[in-house]
Amino acid sequence: MPAPAAERPFAGQVALVTGASRGIGAATAQALAAAGAHVILTARDGKALEAVEDGIYAAGGTATIAPVDLTEPEGTARLAAALGARWEALDILVLSAAYFPALTPVSQLESKDFNKTLTLNLMAQQALLAHCDRMLKASDDARVVALTSSVGQAPRAYWGAYAASKAALEALLLAYAEETRNVAKIRVAIVDPGATRTPMRARAYPGEDPASVKPPERVAERLIALLGESFASGHRERVNHSA
């Protein structure tokens, strides 16, 4: 049985979540669907996306999977074209996809790994904004949320590649917020999820007890709440819930 309307605040809205096959992206997609949005799930792993989609339908929500490698030059263009052919407006865009490179000194960064980091964490995000801009502007209340990391503002040793990509992403999103502030109904938020139990976190901290950090569902809960608030464009926050 569908949830009451009061529990489905995003009914009738269309949301696109990148990195939706696992971790925070998957949890956010499931939470958005539970709140009534029709969620477009995108990531490289089609089978993992199907599993998330199945869970959404089993819980009474709706979703569409769109497997795509955002690092491919034409990947975002094909994705946006497919979305534009089916929906006129995009109400919610959650930029969750990210690549975590090897931790290494700046002086020893491998160009291939560094380029892959910048391609997904920065260039693909700009491409998504560019290709989805028309659909976002067609919404009566578009919201763009990008996930960042504390190292984007406070770099630490050996995290240079990832930190640089997140710092640049934040600058890009804040610039987009300023550009659209007075010409469209688009609001932009940057969210640092903090320590969260994800595959990426496990790679960064292999000796950490996963139970010592919060599950991705906690971050998803906060993102859903934020998306329903009247936050000012350019908003930035950190999710600091414990495990």
Buried (B, 14 or more C-beta within 10 A) or exposed (E): EEBEEEEBEBEEBBBBBBBBBBBBBBBBBBBBBBBBBBBBBBBBBBEBBBBBBEBBEEEEBEBBBBBBBBBEEEBBBEBBEBBBEEBEBBBBBBBBBBBBBBBBEBEEBEEEBBBBBBBBBBBBBBBBBEBBBEBBBBBEEBBBBBBBBBBBBEBEEBBBBBBBBBBBBBEBBBEBBEBBBEEBBBBBBBBBBBBBBBEBBEEBEEEEEEEEBBBBBBBBBBBBEBBEEEBEBBBBEBBEBEE
